[in-house]
């Protein structure tokens, strides 16, 4: 009983339940009259799905969550005491070996008699559990269909029950999103607190040396965890990216919204938005192979020493990548400005360009600022372009022609390879992640303040 089979069975059950509820609802409506029934037949069909398919699905979910644990407990009970490991990790290894023996795949060495017996018991319990779960699902579904058929009357408030179920589902989805965010923050916060028990927060936030690979203990080791070089590289690359993306993206949006014909707009906008769909690894390769050498050659032509892998290379390519975030969102926002505001400006003698600068853009400013901050958040969190194009040199510098490193690249470096998550070298990645989260939160707060201020002014 695999997931695909269960999904097909549940879909068939849902279709059958809906059809039965629909037929029953129509029969009740034909006897009592359409005006005498509380809910339409479609709501009775949806209610039948909730009473039949939903409980069956819940039973299967419970089996998926707890079934293996029950089977493993029963299987361990069949193993003789002298062969049963006491360590939980060794028991897990043994259960994996028994599963391999039971399926016949991935078996290393000759199986012992007790292992063969335990594997047979595992197959037996798994098969028995699947049969019991299938029978229970079928029984619950049948009872749900019978209950729905018998209780469907003209007074049945199927619509209210279905809408209440939809409301609960929406609340559940919202709670999942919120709890996921809280879980991510709490996990980073907990590991960050462990890190700050080893390394002083002042050395981390204000240190100017980043060399965690050779950091051990003591003052000399603590000085290797300074994040200022990483933060400086992140802000420098993001600043260059925004210098490229804001003018190009905003001018593109203004042209498409105010000057371009419908035909040109229908061609240009999809082409610009294609940039957002290109994988970042492709941008990184483009920066490494094409943009970096090109900037280095241009710099040599005018007497500047520009490294092929530098903050400038990464920033320019990253700016190209985030142009669609600004242009597409700003275009949609500008087109939402009421035409009456444009007509009023033109009627008072303003030119088209004056109308755009003094009327349209101020009215669309909250949305434009939101688009810019969204693009900035995307730039701060970018990794692959920086890995390939920035040089991965964690030094504190304001020279865009030199190699730098960023917070995201350092997180990848610290979590690459075998890590025990007990040393400062590994835990520092969580502190860096928490710092990035706080930075993004601050950007969102700033955007919210600006949007509220100017929205009240222009609404």
C-alpha positions in Angstrom: 0.0 0.0 0.0 2.1 2.9 -1.3 1.3 6.5 -1.2 0.3 6.6 -4.9 -2.3 3.8 -4.4 -3.7 5.5 -1.3 -4.0 8.8 -3.1 -5.9 7.3 -6.0 -8.2 5.4 -3.6 -8.9 8.6 -1.7 -9.6 10.5 -4.9 -12.0 7.8 -6.0 -13.6 7.8 -2.6 -14.0 11.6 -2.6 -15.6 11.5 -6.1 -18.0 8.8 -4.9 -18.9 10.6 -1.8 -19.5 13.9 -3.6 -21.7 12.1 -6.2 -23.7 10.4 -3.4 -24.1 13.6 -1.5 -25.1 15.5 -4.6 -27.7 12.9 -5.6 -29.1 12.8 -2.1 -29.2 16.6 -1.9 -31.0 16.8 -5.3 -33.5 14.2 -4.1 -34.3 16.1 -0.9 -34.6 19.4 -2.9 -37.0 17.8 -5.4 -39.3 16.6 -2.5 -39.2 19.7 -0.4 -38.7 22.3 -3.1 -35.6 24.4 -3.8 -36.8 27.2 -1.6 -37.4 24.9 1.4 -33.9 23.5 1.5 -31.2 25.2 3.5 -28.2 24.3 1.3 -27.7 23.5 -2.3 -26.9 20.0 -3.4 -23.3 20.8 -4.0 -22.8 21.6 -0.3 -24.3 18.2 0.6 -21.7 16.6 -1.7 -18.9 18.5 -0.1 -20.1 17.5 3.3 -20.2 13.9 2.3 -16.5 14.2 1.3 -15.7 15.6 4.8 -17.5 12.8 6.5 -16.1 9.9 4.4 -12.8 10.8 2.8 -11.4 13.1 5.4 -11.5 10.5 8.3 -10.0 7.9 6.1 -7.2 10.2 5.1 -6.6 11.0 8.8 -6.3 7.3 9.6 -3.6 6.9 6.9 -1.7 9.9 8.1 -1.6 8.5 11.6 -0.4 5.2 10.2 2.4 6.9 8.3 3.5 8.8 11.5 3.3 6.0 14.0 3.1 2.8 12.0 6.9 2.3 11.6 7.4 2.9 15.3 4.8 0.3 16.2 6.2 -2.3 13.8 9.8 -1.6 15.0 8.7 -2.1 18.6 7.1 -5.4 17.8 10.1 -6.6 15.8 12.6 -5.7 18.5 10.4 -7.8 20.9 11.0 -10.9 18.7 14.8 -10.6 18.9 16.5 -12.7 21.6 17.9 -10.6 24.4 21.5 -11.6 23.8 21.4 -10.2 20.3 19.4 -7.1 21.1 21.5 -3.9 21.2 21.0 -1.6 24.1 22.1 1.6 22.3 19.4 3.4 20.4 21.7 4.1 17.4 22.7 0.4 17.2 19.0 -0.6 17.3 18.4 1.8 14.4 21.2 0.2 12.4 19.8 -3.3 13.2 16.3 -2.3 12.1 17.7 -0.9 8.8 19.5 -4.2 8.2 16.3 -6.2 8.9 14.4 -4.0 6.5 17.1 -4.7 3.8 16.8 -8.4 4.5 13.0 -8.2 4.4 13.0 -6.5 1.0 16.0 -8.4 -0.4 17.9 -5.2 -1.3 21.1 -3.8 0.1 22.0 -6.8 2.3 25.6 -7.0 3.3 27.0 -10.3 4.5 25.2 -13.5 5.5 22.1 -13.0 7.6 22.0 -14.8 11.0 19.1 -17.0 11.8 17.7 -14.5 14.4 17.9 -11.8 11.7 16.0 -13.9 9.2 13.3 -14.6 11.8 13.1 -10.9 12.7 12.9 -10.0 9.0 10.0 -12.4 8.5 8.3 -10.9 11.6 8.8 -7.4 10.1 7.2 -8.4 6.8 4.3 -10.0 8.7 3.7 -7.0 10.9 4.0 -4.6 8.1 1.5 -6.6 5.9 -0.8 -7.0 8.8 -0.7 -3.4 9.6 -1.4 -2.4 6.1 -4.4 -4.7 5.9 -5.8 -3.4 9.2 -5.3 0.2 8.2 -7.0 -0.4 4.8 -9.9 -2.2 6.5 -10.3 0.6 9.0 -10.2 3.2 6.3 -12.8 1.4 4.3 -15.0 1.0 7.4 -14.7 4.6 8.4 -15.5 5.7 4.8 -18.5 3.5 4.6 -19.9 4.7 7.9 -19.3 8.3 6.8 -21.2 7.7 3.6 -24.0 6.0 5.4 -24.2 8.8 8.0 -24.2 11.5 5.3 -27.0 9.7 3.4 -29.2 9.2 6.4 -28.8 12.6 7.9 -29.3 14.7 4.7 -32.6 16.5 5.0 -34.0 19.9 3.8 -33.0 21.4 7.2 -29.4 20.1 7.1 -27.0 23.1 7.3 -24.5 21.6 5.0 -23.3 25.0 3.8 -22.5 26.2 7.3 -20.6 23.0 8.1 -18.6 23.1 4.8 -17.7 26.7 5.2 -16.7 26.1 8.8 -14.4 23.3 7.7 -12.9 25.5 5.0 -12.3 28.2 7.6 -10.6 25.7 9.9 -8.4 24.6 7.0 -7.4 28.1 6.2 -6.5 28.8 9.8 -4.5 25.6 9.9 -2.6 26.6 6.8 -1.9 30.1 8.3 -0.8 28.5 11.5 1.6 26.1 9.7 3.2 29.1 7.9 3.5 31.1 11.2 4.7 28.1 13.2 7.3 27.2 10.5 8.7 30.8 10.7 8.7 30.6 14.5 10.4 27.2 14.4 13.1 28.4 12.1 13.8 31.5 14.3 13.8 29.4 17.5 16.2 26.9 16.1 18.6 29.6 14.9 18.2 31.4 18.2 18.9 28.3 20.3 22.1 27.4 18.3 23.2 31.0 18.3 23.0 31.2 22.1 25.2 28.1 22.3 27.6 29.9 20.0 27.7 33.0 22.1 28.5 30.9 25.2 31.8 30.1 23.4 32.4 33.4 21.6 31.8 36.8 23.0 29.1 38.7 21.1 31.3 41.8 21.0 34.0 39.8 19.2 31.5 38.4 16.8 29.6 41.6 15.9 32.5 44.0 16.0 35.5 41.8 15.2 37.4 42.6 12.0 39.0 39.2 11.4 37.2 36.3 9.9 39.2 33.1 10.1 37.0 30.5 11.9 38.9 27.5 10.5 41.9 28.1 12.7 40.0 29.5 15.7 40.2 27.5 18.9 39.8 29.1 22.3 41.0 32.2 24.0 41.3 35.7 22.7 43.2 34.8 19.7 40.6 32.2 18.6 37.7 34.6 19.3 39.2 37.3 17.0 38.8 34.9 14.1 35.0 35.1 14.3 34.5 38.8 13.5 31.6 39.2 11.1 32.3 42.8 10.0 34.3 41.7 6.9 31.3 39.5 5.9 28.8 42.2 6.6 30.8 44.7 4.7 31.1 42.5 1.7 27.4 41.7 1.8 26.4 45.4 2.0 29.0 46.4 -0.7 27.8 43.8 -3.2 24.1 44.6 -2.4 24.8 48.4 -2.8 26.4 47.8 -6.2 23.5 45.6 -7.3 20.9 48.2 -6.3 22.9 50.9 -8.2 22.4 48.7 -11.3 18.9 47.4 -10.7 17.0 50.5 -9.4 17.6 52.9 -12.3 17.3 50.2 -15.0 14.3 48.5 -13.4 12.4 51.7 -12.5 13.0 53.2 -16.0 11.9 50.0 -17.6 8.7 50.1 -15.5 8.0 53.7 -16.4 8.5 53.1 -20.1 6.3 50.0 -20.1 3.5 51.6 -18.0 3.5 55.1 -19.5 5.1 55.2 -23.0 5.1 51.7 -24.6 2.2 50.6 -26.8 0.2 47.5 -25.8 2.1 45.4 -28.4 5.5 46.5 -27.2 4.5 46.0 -23.6 3.3 42.5 -24.3 6.7 41.7 -25.8 9.1 43.5 -23.5 7.6 42.6 -20.1 7.8 38.8 -20.6 11.4 39.1 -21.9 12.4 41.1 -18.8 10.7 38.7 -16.5 12.6 35.8 -18.0 15.6 37.1 -16.1 14.0 36.1 -12.9 13.6 32.5 -14.0 17.3 32.0 -14.9 19.0 29.8 -12.2 21.5 31.7 -10.1 24.2 29.2 -10.8 23.9 30.3 -14.5 24.3 34.0 -13.4 27.4 33.0 -11.4 28.9 31.1 -14.3 28.1 34.1 -16.6 29.8 36.5 -14.1 32.9 34.2 -13.8 33.4 33.6 -17.5 32.2 36.7 -19.2 31.5 39.7 -16.9 34.6 39.4 -14.7 37.2 39.2 -17.5 35.3 42.0 -19.3 35.4 44.3 -16.3 39.1 43.4 -15.7 39.9 44.3 -19.3 38.0 47.5 -19.2 39.8 48.5 -16.0 43.2 47.7 -17.5 42.3 50.0 -20.5 41.7 53.0 -18.2 44.4 52.2 -15.7 42.3 50.5 -12.9 43.2 47.3 -11.3 39.9 45.4 -11.3 40.0 41.7 -10.3 38.0 39.3 -12.4 36.4 38.0 -9.2 35.5 41.1 -7.2 32.6 42.8 -5.5 32.0 44.8 -8.6 31.6 41.7 -10.8 29.2 40.0 -8.3 27.2 43.3 -7.8 26.8 44.0 -11.5 25.5 40.5 -12.3 23.3 40.4 -9.2 21.8 43.7 -10.2 20.9 42.3 -13.6 19.3 39.3 -11.8 17.0 41.4 -9.6 16.0 43.9 -12.3 12.7 42.0 -12.9 11.8 42.2 -9.2 11.8 46.0 -9.5 10.6 46.5 -13.0 7.7 44.0 -13.0 6.3 45.0 -9.5 6.8 48.7 -10.2 5.1 48.4 -13.5 2.0 46.8 -11.9 1.9 49.4 -9.2 2.3 52.3 -11.6 -0.5 51.1 -13.8 -2.8 50.9 -10.7 -2.5 54.7 -10.2 -6.0 56.1 -11.1 -6.2 57.7 -14.6 -8.1 60.6 -13.1 -4.8 61.8 -11.4 -3.0 61.8 -14.7 -5.9 63.6 -16.4 -6.0 66.2 -13.7 -2.3 67.0 -14.0 -2.5 67.2 -17.8 -5.6 69.4 -17.6 -3.7 71.9 -15.4 -1.0 72.2 -18.0 1.5 69.6 -16.9 3.5 67.7 -19.5 3.6 63.9 -19.6 7.0 63.8 -18.0 6.0 66.3 -15.3 2.9 64.2 -14.6 4.9 61.1 -14.2 7.5 62.7 -11.9 5.2 64.8 -9.7 1.9 62.8 -9.7 2.3 59.2 -10.8 5.6 58.3 -9.0 4.6 59.9 -5.7 1.3 58.1 -5.7 3.0 54.8 -6.5 5.9 55.4 -4.1 4.8 52.9 -1.4 4.6 50.0 -3.8 7.9 51.0 -5.5 9.7 51.2 -2.2 8.3 47.7 -1.3 9.6 46.4 -4.7 13.0 47.9 -4.0 13.2 46.4 -0.5 12.1 43.1 -1.8 14.9 43.2 -4.4 17.4 44.3 -1.7 16.3 41.3 0.5 16.9 39.0 -2.5 20.3 40.5 -3.1 21.4 40.1 0.6 20.4 36.5 0.6 22.0 35.5 -2.7 24.7 32.9 -2.6 25.7 31.2 -5.8 26.7 34.4 -7.7 28.9 35.5 -4.8 30.5 32.1 -4.5 31.6 32.2 -8.1 32.1 35.9 -8.8 33.1 37.7 -5.5 36.4 35.8 -4.8 35.5 34.5 -1.4 38.0 36.7 0.4 36.7 37.7 3.9 38.5 41.1 4.2 37.1 44.4 5.4 37.3 46.7 2.5 35.3 49.4 0.7 37.1 48.9 -2.6 34.7 47.3 -5.1 37.5 46.2 -7.3 38.8 43.7 -4.7 37.6 40.2 -3.8 35.2 40.0 -0.8 33.0 37.4 0.9 29.5 37.6 2.2 27.4 36.2 5.1 25.6 33.6 2.9 28.9 32.2 1.5 30.4 31.9 4.9 27.3 30.0 6.1 27.7 27.5 3.3 31.4 27.2 4.0 30.9 26.5 7.7 28.2 23.9 7.1 30.0 22.0 4.3 31.4 18.6 5.2 31.0 16.5 8.3 29.9 18.7 11.2 29.1 17.7 14.8 27.4 21.0 15.5 29.2 21.2 18.8 32.0 23.5 17.9 32.1 27.2 17.4 33.1 26.7 13.8 29.8 25.1 13.0 27.5 27.1 15.4 28.7 30.4 13.9 26.6 29.6 10.8 23.4 29.9 13.0 24.6 33.2 14.4 25.2 34.5 10.9 21.7 33.2 9.8 20.1 34.9 12.7 21.8 38.2 11.8 20.5 37.9 8.2 17.0 37.3 9.6 17.2 40.4 11.7 18.5 42.5 8.8 15.6 41.3 6.6 13.1 42.1 9.4 14.5 45.6 9.8 14.0 46.1 6.0 10.4 44.9 6.2 9.7 47.3 9.1 11.2 50.2 7.2 9.1 49.3 4.2 6.0 49.1 6.3 6.6 52.5 7.8 7.1 54.1 4.4 4.1 52.4 2.9 1.8 53.5 5.8 3.1 57.1 5.7 2.7 57.8 2.0 -0.4 55.6 1.6 -2.3 57.9 4.0 -1.0 60.9 2.1 -2.1 59.8 -1.4 -5.2 57.7 -0.8 
